[in-house]
Amino acid sequence: MHFISEQLDNYVIAHSEDEPKLLEALTRETYQKILQPRMLSGHYQGRVLSMISKLLRPKHILEIGTYTGYSALCLAEGMQSNGELHTIDINEELFDFQRSYFNQSQYGHLIHQHLGDALAIIPKLQMNFDLIFMDADKENYINYFNLIIEQLNPGGLILSDNVLWDGKVLDTTFKKNDKCTPTLIAYNKHLKEDPRVETVLLPIRDGLTISRKL
């Protein structure tokens, strides 16, 4: 979904940082071999994630939803040299694909993959995080938030992807079997009202929220 014209969107991309060659290759292979390649963060959002990480300089990063590893590599660009990035995904078929690209990067030894249910895995990660990127099953966004907020350091950031959901968050007549839209509507309201965070919602791609822990 484009919130600005395609021509203007192309201009924005052309005047932002270039996409690293490794991520260009990852994008090509994802589109060639993997289902739902639209799930990639992509060039522009990837550079946004990279810039946020570089500004924050996190030591510990948590990613909920790895897909093919694009966003993890973007976030790792700003991580401290002695840091760690923990990324969780439930799809075991993508595990080796992710690792192949992680190992081609300079951050491979700092990226730890976890396979399974994030709600079960997160409590076992006995550490606090400076930056958390949430891009997994939307119906669990509130559950993830309530779990990870306790493991986020003061001043740390939660980045939540797809919070505009192709504009469906404006639709009050969603289908009865649509669990994602009402959950995202409730999640966006929760972020706005939770006194533990301050939040700004950016209309980047499908909506990216930045929430800072107070």
C-alpha positions as protocol buffer text, in pm:
chain_id: "A"
residue {
  index: 1
  type: MET
  ca { x: 0 y: 0 z: 0 }
}
residue {
  index: 2
  type: HIS
  ca { x: 140 y: 339 z: -103 }
}
residue {
  index: 3
  type: PHE
  ca { x: 56 y: 636 z: 118 }
}
residue {
  index: 4
  type: ILE
  ca { x: 221 y: 867 z: -137 }
}
residue {
  index: 5
  type: SER
  ca { x: 231 y: 839 z: -516 }
}
residue {
  index: 6
  type: GLU
  ca { x: 453 y: 569 z: -662 }
}
residue {
  index: 7
  type: GLN
  ca { x: 661 y: 834 z: -837 }
}
residue {
  index: 8
  type: LEU
  ca { x: 722 y: 1021 z: -511 }
}
residue {
  index: 9
  type: ASP
  ca { x: 790 y: 693 z: -333 }
}
residue {
  index: 10
  type: ASN
  ca { x: 1056 y: 613 z: -592 }
}
residue {
  index: 11
  type: TYR
  ca { x: 1207 y: 958 z: -540 }
}
residue {
  index: 12
  type: VAL
  ca { x: 1226 y: 899 z: -164 }
}
residue {
  index: 13
  type: ILE
  ca { x: 1405 y: 569 z: -217 }
}
residue {
  index: 14
  type: ALA
  ca { x: 1643 y: 719 z: -474 }
}
residue {
  index: 15
  type: HIS
  ca { x: 1746 y: 989 z: -228 }
}
residue {
  index: 16
  type: SER
  ca { x: 1795 y: 755 z: 66 }
}
residue {
  index: 17
  type: GLU
  ca { x: 2096 y: 534 z: 136 }
}
residue {
  index: 18
  type: ASP
  ca { x: 2163 y: 259 z: -117 }
}
residue {
  index: 19
  type: GLU
  ca { x: 2065 y: -97 z: -32 }
}
residue {
  index: 20
  type: PRO
  ca { x: 2371 y: -306 z: 64 }
}
residue {
  index: 21
  type: LYS
  ca { x: 2468 y: -564 z: -197 }
}
residue {
  index: 22
  type: LEU
  ca { x: 2411 y: -857 z: 39 }
}
residue {
  index: 23
  type: LEU
  ca { x: 2055 y: -741 z: 101 }
}
residue {
  index: 24
  type: GLU
  ca { x: 1998 y: -697 z: -272 }
}
residue {
  index: 25
  type: ALA
  ca { x: 2097 y: -1063 z: -315 }
}
residue {
  index: 26
  type: LEU
  ca { x: 1875 y: -1168 z: -24 }
}
residue {
  index: 27
  type: THR
  ca { x: 1581 y: -984 z: -180 }
}
residue {
  index: 28
  type: ARG
  ca { x: 1634 y: -1149 z: -520 }
}
residue {
  index: 29
  type: GLU
  ca { x: 1656 y: -1498 z: -372 }
}
residue {
  index: 30
  type: THR
  ca { x: 1354 y: -1439 z: -149 }
}
residue {
  index: 31
  type: TYR
  ca { x: 1143 y: -1339 z: -451 }
}
residue {
  index: 32
  type: GLN
  ca { x: 1274 y: -1638 z: -647 }
}
residue {
  index: 33
  type: LYS
  ca { x: 1230 y: -1909 z: -386 }
}
residue {
  index: 34
  type: ILE
  ca { x: 1015 y: -1805 z: -88 }
}
residue {
  index: 35
  type: LEU
  ca { x: 641 y: -1764 z: -52 }
}
residue {
  index: 36
  type: GLN
  ca { x: 498 y: -1421 z: 31 }
}
residue {
  index: 37
  type: PRO
  ca { x: 807 y: -1211 z: -53 }
}
residue {
  index: 38
  type: ARG
  ca { x: 601 y: -900 z: 25 }
}
residue {
  index: 39
  type: MET
  ca { x: 681 y: -977 z: 391 }
}
residue {
  index: 40
  type: LEU
  ca { x: 1035 y: -844 z: 337 }
}
residue {
  index: 41
  type: SER
  ca { x: 1107 y: -512 z: 506 }
}
residue {
  index: 42
  type: GLY
  ca { x: 1256 y: -397 z: 175 }
}
residue {
  index: 43
  type: HIS
  ca { x: 1506 y: -130 z: 73 }
}
residue {
  index: 44
  type: TYR
  ca { x: 1350 y: 184 z: 221 }
}
residue {
  index: 45
  type: GLN
  ca { x: 1216 y: 43 z: 546 }
}
residue {
  index: 46
  type: GLY
  ca { x: 1537 y: -150 z: 587 }
}
residue {
  index: 47
  type: ARG
  ca { x: 1737 y: 173 z: 572 }
}
residue {
  index: 48
  type: VAL
  ca { x: 1498 y: 324 z: 829 }
}
residue {
  index: 49
  type: LEU
  ca { x: 1556 y: 29 z: 1063 }
}
residue {
  index: 50
  type: SER
  ca { x: 1930 y: 59 z: 1011 }
}
residue {
  index: 51
  type: MET
  ca { x: 1928 y: 432 z: 1086 }
}
residue {
  index: 52
  type: ILE
  ca { x: 1723 y: 387 z: 1404 }
}
residue {
  index: 53
  type: SER
  ca { x: 1960 y: 116 z: 1523 }
}
residue {
  index: 54
  type: LYS
  ca { x: 2266 y: 330 z: 1444 }
}
residue {
  index: 55
  type: LEU
  ca { x: 2120 y: 622 z: 1639 }
}
residue {
  index: 56
  type: LEU
  ca { x: 2039 y: 404 z: 1940 }
}
residue {
  index: 57
  type: ARG
  ca { x: 2357 y: 190 z: 1932 }
}
residue {
  index: 58
  type: PRO
  ca { x: 2190 y: -106 z: 2108 }
}
residue {
  index: 59
  type: LYS
  ca { x: 2385 y: -379 z: 2278 }
}
residue {
  index: 60
  type: HIS
  ca { x: 2102 y: -632 z: 2284 }
}
residue {
  index: 61
  type: ILE
  ca { x: 1836 y: -657 z: 2012 }
}
residue {
  index: 62
  type: LEU
  ca { x: 1530 y: -882 z: 2001 }
}
residue {
  index: 63
  type: GLU
  ca { x: 1342 y: -953 z: 1680 }
}
residue {
  index: 64
  type: ILE
  ca { x: 1006 y: -1131 z: 1683 }
}
residue {
  index: 65
  type: GLY
  ca { x: 954 y: -1267 z: 1333 }
}
residue {
  index: 66
  type: THR
  ca { x: 1267 y: -1336 z: 1125 }
}
residue {
  index: 67
  type: TYR
  ca { x: 1123 y: -1433 z: 784 }
}
residue {
  index: 68
  type: THR
  ca { x: 1431 y: -1452 z: 558 }
}
residue {
  index: 69
  type: GLY
  ca { x: 1656 y: -1238 z: 778 }
}
residue {
  index: 70
  type: TYR
  ca { x: 1647 y: -903 z: 598 }
}
residue {
  index: 71
  type: SER
  ca { x: 1537 y: -688 z: 891 }
}
residue {
  index: 72
  type: ALA
  ca { x: 1773 y: -865 z: 1131 }
}
residue {
  index: 73
  type: LEU
  ca { x: 2069 y: -772 z: 913 }
}
residue {
  index: 74
  type: CYS
  ca { x: 1948 y: -411 z: 894 }
}
residue {
  index: 75
  type: LEU
  ca { x: 1913 y: -386 z: 1273 }
}
residue {
  index: 76
  type: ALA
  ca { x: 2253 y: -547 z: 1327 }
}
residue {
  index: 77
  type: GLU
  ca { x: 2421 y: -262 z: 1138 }
}
residue {
  index: 78
  type: GLY
  ca { x: 2383 y: -32 z: 1440 }
}
residue {
  index: 79
  type: MET
  ca { x: 2454 y: -287 z: 1710 }
}
residue {
  index: 80
  type: GLN
  ca { x: 2755 y: -251 z: 1938 }
}
residue {
  index: 81
  type: SER
  ca { x: 3052 y: -469 z: 1840 }
}
residue {
  index: 82
  type: ASN
  ca { x: 3007 y: -684 z: 2152 }
}
residue {
  index: 83
  type: GLY
  ca { x: 2629 y: -701 z: 2116 }
}
residue {
  index: 84
  type: GLU
  ca { x: 2383 y: -979 z: 2043 }
}
residue {
  index: 85
  type: LEU
  ca { x: 2076 y: -1001 z: 1825 }
}
residue {
  index: 86
  type: HIS
  ca { x: 1821 y: -1269 z: 1912 }
}
residue {
  index: 87
  type: THR
  ca { x: 1566 y: -1342 z: 1641 }
}
residue {
  index: 88
  type: ILE
  ca { x: 1266 y: -1574 z: 1676 }
}
residue {
  index: 89
  type: ASP
  ca { x: 1063 y: -1744 z: 1404 }
}
residue {
  index: 90
  type: ILE
  ca { x: 827 y: -2039 z: 1398 }
}
residue {
  index: 91
  type: ASN
  ca { x: 903 y: -2151 z: 1040 }
}
residue {
  index: 92
  type: GLU
  ca { x: 1177 y: -2413 z: 1050 }
}
residue {
  index: 93
  type: GLU
  ca { x: 1193 y: -2427 z: 670 }
}
residue {
  index: 94
  type: LEU
  ca { x: 1353 y: -2080 z: 663 }
}
residue {
  index: 95
  type: PHE
  ca { x: 1614 y: -2149 z: 932 }
}
residue {
  index: 96
  type: ASP
  ca { x: 1899 y: -2251 z: 699 }
}
residue {
  index: 97
  type: PHE
  ca { x: 1811 y: -1977 z: 448 }
}
residue {
  index: 98
  type: GLN
  ca { x: 1840 y: -1714 z: 722 }
}
residue {
  index: 99
  type: ARG
  ca { x: 2168 y: -1857 z: 850 }
}
residue {
  index: 100
  type: SER
  ca { x: 2326 y: -1860 z: 506 }
}
residue {
  index: 101
  type: TYR
  ca { x: 2283 y: -1483 z: 478 }
}
residue {
  index: 102
  type: PHE
  ca { x: 2372 y: -1414 z: 840 }
}
residue {
  index: 103
  type: ASN
  ca { x: 2699 y: -1601 z: 788 }
}
residue {
  index: 104
  type: GLN
  ca { x: 2778 y: -1397 z: 476 }
}
residue {
  index: 105
  type: SER
  ca { x: 2756 y: -1078 z: 682 }
}
residue {
  index: 106
  type: GLN
  ca { x: 3000 y: -944 z: 938 }
}
residue {
  index: 107
  type: TYR
  ca { x: 2734 y: -992 z: 1207 }
}
residue {
  index: 108
  type: GLY
  ca { x: 2677 y: -1367 z: 1171 }
}
residue {
  index: 109
  type: HIS
  ca { x: 2849 y: -1459 z: 1498 }
}
residue {
  index: 110
  type: LEU
  ca { x: 2637 y: -1202 z: 1684 }
}
residue {
  index: 111
  type: ILE
  ca { x: 2299 y: -1323 z: 1553 }
}
residue {
  index: 112
  type: HIS
  ca { x: 2127 y: -1603 z: 1746 }
}
residue {
  index: 113
  type: GLN
  ca { x: 1831 y: -1782 z: 1589 }
}
residue {
  index: 114
  type: HIS
  ca { x: 1547 y: -1927 z: 1797 }
}
residue {
  index: 115
  type: LEU
  ca { x: 1291 y: -2161 z: 1644 }
}
residue {
  index: 116
  type: GLY
  ca { x: 943 y: -2192 z: 1792 }
}
residue {
  index: 117
  type: ASP
  ca { x: 671 y: -2000 z: 1974 }
}
residue {
  index: 118
  type: ALA
  ca { x: 797 y: -1654 z: 2070 }
}
residue {
  index: 119
  type: LEU
  ca { x: 564 y: -1639 z: 2373 }
}
residue {
  index: 120
  type: ALA
  ca { x: 743 y: -1945 z: 2512 }
}
residue {
  index: 121
  type: ILE
  ca { x: 1094 y: -1847 z: 2404 }
}
residue {
  index: 122
  type: ILE
  ca { x: 1109 y: -1483 z: 2520 }
}
residue {
  index: 123
  type: PRO
  ca { x: 1085 y: -1556 z: 2896 }
}
residue {
  index: 124
  type: LYS
  ca { x: 1379 y: -1797 z: 2857 }
}
residue {
  index: 125
  type: LEU
  ca { x: 1600 y: -1516 z: 2723 }
}
residue {
  index: 126
  type: GLN
  ca { x: 1719 y: -1396 z: 3058 }
}
residue {
  index: 127
  type: MET
  ca { x: 1840 y: -1054 z: 2950 }
}
residue {
  index: 128
  type: ASN
  ca { x: 1708 y: -705 z: 2888 }
}
residue {
  index: 129
  type: PHE
  ca { x: 1697 y: -546 z: 2545 }
}
residue {
  index: 130
  type: ASP
  ca { x: 1765 y: -199 z: 2408 }
}
residue {
  index: 131
  type: LEU
  ca { x: 1579 y: -247 z: 2079 }
}
residue {
  index: 132
  type: ILE
  ca { x: 1291 y: -479 z: 1992 }
}
residue {
  index: 133
  type: PHE
  ca { x: 1143 y: -526 z: 1645 }
}
residue {
  index: 134
  type: MET
  ca { x: 801 y: -690 z: 1628 }
}
residue {
  index: 135
  type: ASP
  ca { x: 696 y: -833 z: 1293 }
}
residue {
  index: 136
  type: ALA
  ca { x: 525 y: -1166 z: 1363 }
}
residue {
  index: 137
  type: ASP
  ca { x: 166 y: -1290 z: 1391 }
}
residue {
  index: 138
  type: LYS
  ca { x: -48 y: -978 z: 1435 }
}
residue {
  index: 139
  type: GLU
  ca { x: -311 y: -1139 z: 1659 }
}
residue {
  index: 140
  type: ASN
  ca { x: -45 y: -1174 z: 1929 }
}
residue {
  index: 141
  type: TYR
  ca { x: 91 y: -819 z: 1918 }
}
residue {
  index: 142
  type: ILE
  ca { x: -64 y: -719 z: 2250 }
}
residue {
  index: 143
  type: ASN
  ca { x: 54 y: -1042 z: 2411 }
}
residue {
  index: 144
  type: TYR
  ca { x: 407 y: -983 z: 2282 }
}
residue {
  index: 145
  type: PHE
  ca { x: 406 y: -624 z: 2406 }
}
residue {
  index: 146
  type: ASN
  ca { x: 291 y: -717 z: 2754 }
}
residue {
  index: 147
  type: LEU
  ca { x: 566 y: -977 z: 2769 }
}
residue {
  index: 148
  type: ILE
  ca { x: 857 y: -778 z: 2628 }
}
residue {
  index: 149
  type: ILE
  ca { x: 792 y: -446 z: 2800 }
}
residue {
  index: 150
  type: GLU
  ca { x: 938 y: -594 z: 3119 }
}
residue {
  index: 151
  type: GLN
  ca { x: 1256 y: -693 z: 2934 }
}
residue {
  index: 152
  type: LEU
  ca { x: 1303 y: -356 z: 2764 }
}
residue {
  index: 153
  type: ASN
  ca { x: 1555 y: -119 z: 2920 }
}
residue {
  index: 154
  type: PRO
  ca { x: 1441 y: 237 z: 3006 }
}
residue {
  index: 155
  type: GLY
  ca { x: 1497 y: 449 z: 2697 }
}
residue {
  index: 156
  type: GLY
  ca { x: 1480 y: 140 z: 2479 }
}
residue {
  index: 157
  type: LEU
  ca { x: 1264 y: 118 z: 2168 }
}
residue {
  index: 158
  type: ILE
  ca { x: 995 y: -118 z: 2043 }
}
residue {
  index: 159
  type: LEU
  ca { x: 941 y: -103 z: 1667 }
}
residue {
  index: 160
  type: SER
  ca { x: 607 y: -252 z: 1558 }
}
residue {
  index: 161
  type: ASP
  ca { x: 554 y: -330 z: 1190 }
}
residue {
  index: 162
  type: ASN
  ca { x: 234 y: -348 z: 981 }
}
residue {
  index: 163
  type: VAL
  ca { x: 32 y: -139 z: 1225 }
}
residue {
  index: 164
  type: LEU
  ca { x: -177 y: 20 z: 945 }
}
residue {
  index: 165
  type: TRP
  ca { x: -254 y: -320 z: 791 }
}
residue {
  index: 166
  type: ASP
  ca { x: -317 y: -198 z: 436 }
}
residue {
  index: 167
  type: GLY
  ca { x: -544 y: 71 z: 576 }
}
residue {
  index: 168
  type: LYS
  ca { x: -783 y: -184 z: 728 }
}
residue {
  index: 169
  type: VAL
  ca { x: -742 y: -22 z: 1071 }
}
residue {
  index: 170
  type: LEU
  ca { x: -991 y: 242 z: 946 }
}
residue {
  index: 171
  type: ASP
  ca { x: -1251 y: -24 z: 865 }
}
residue {
  index: 172
  type: THR
  ca { x: -1509 y: -88 z: 1136 }
}
residue {
  index: 173
  type: THR
  ca { x: -1687 y: -354 z: 927 }
}
residue {
  index: 174
  type: PHE
  ca { x: -1412 y: -617 z: 921 }
}
residue {
  index: 175
  type: LYS
  ca { x: -1509 y: -979 z: 868 }
}
residue {
  index: 176
  type: LYS
  ca { x: -1590 y: -1196 z: 1169 }
}
residue {
  index: 177
  type: ASN
  ca { x: -1303 y: -1435 z: 1094 }
}
residue {
  index: 178
  type: ASP
  ca { x: -1054 y: -1146 z: 1068 }
}
residue {
  index: 179
  type: LYS
  ca { x: -859 y: -1159 z: 1394 }
}
residue {
  index: 180
  type: CYS
  ca { x: -571 y: -938 z: 1284 }
}
residue {
  index: 181
  type: THR
  ca { x: -753 y: -612 z: 1210 }
}
residue {
  index: 182
  type: PRO
  ca { x: -935 y: -576 z: 1545 }
}
residue {
  index: 183
  type: THR
  ca { x: -620 y: -681 z: 1731 }
}
residue {
  index: 184
  type: LEU
  ca { x: -412 y: -417 z: 1554 }
}
residue {
  index: 185
  type: ILE
  ca { x: -677 y: -152 z: 1621 }
}
residue {
  index: 186
  type: ALA
  ca { x: -667 y: -246 z: 1991 }
}
residue {
  index: 187
  type: TYR
  ca { x: -286 y: -261 z: 1985 }
}
residue {
  index: 188
  type: ASN
  ca { x: -249 y: 87 z: 1838 }
}
residue {
  index: 189
  type: LYS
  ca { x: -487 y: 222 z: 2101 }
}
residue {
  index: 190
  type: HIS
  ca { x: -293 y: 40 z: 2372 }
}
residue {
  index: 191
  type: LEU
  ca { x: 39 y: 194 z: 2265 }
}
residue {
  index: 192
  type: LYS
  ca { x: -116 y: 540 z: 2263 }
}
residue {
  index: 193
  type: GLU
  ca { x: -258 y: 500 z: 2615 }
}
residue {
  index: 194
  type: ASP
  ca { x: 6 y: 292 z: 2796 }
}
residue {
  index: 195
  type: PRO
  ca { x: 185 y: 525 z: 3040 }
}
residue {
  index: 196
  type: ARG
  ca { x: 504 y: 317 z: 3023 }
}
residue {
  index: 197
  type: VAL
  ca { x: 584 y: 428 z: 2667 }
}
residue {
  index: 198
  type: GLU
  ca { x: 571 y: 728 z: 2439 }
}
residue {
  index: 199
  type: THR
  ca { x: 474 y: 644 z: 2082 }
}
residue {
  index: 200
  type: VAL
  ca { x: 480 y: 784 z: 1731 }
}
residue {
  index: 201
  type: LEU
  ca { x: 325 y: 603 z: 1435 }
}
residue {
  index: 202
  type: LEU
  ca { x: 503 y: 651 z: 1103 }
}
residue {
  index: 203
  type: PRO
  ca { x: 322 y: 592 z: 768 }
}
residue {
  index: 204
  type: ILE
  ca { x: 619 y: 396 z: 631 }
}
residue {
  index: 205
  type: ARG
  ca { x: 515 y: 110 z: 403 }
}
residue {
  index: 206
  type: ASP
  ca { x: 241 y: -66 z: 602 }
}
residue {
  index: 207
  type: GLY
  ca { x: 289 y: 144 z: 916 }
}
residue {
  index: 208
  type: LEU
  ca { x: 580 y: 140 z: 1160 }
}
residue {
  index: 209
  type: THR
  ca { x: 535 y: 245 z: 1523 }
}
residue {
  index: 210
  type: ILE
  ca { x: 823 y: 361 z: 1740 }
}
residue {
  index: 211
  type: SER
  ca { x: 754 y: 325 z: 2113 }
}
residue {
  index: 212
  type: ARG
  ca { x: 1011 y: 444 z: 2368 }
}
residue {
  index: 213
  type: LYS
  ca { x: 1006 y: 309 z: 2722 }
}
residue {
  index: 214
  type: LEU
  ca { x: 997 y: 584 z: 2983 }
}
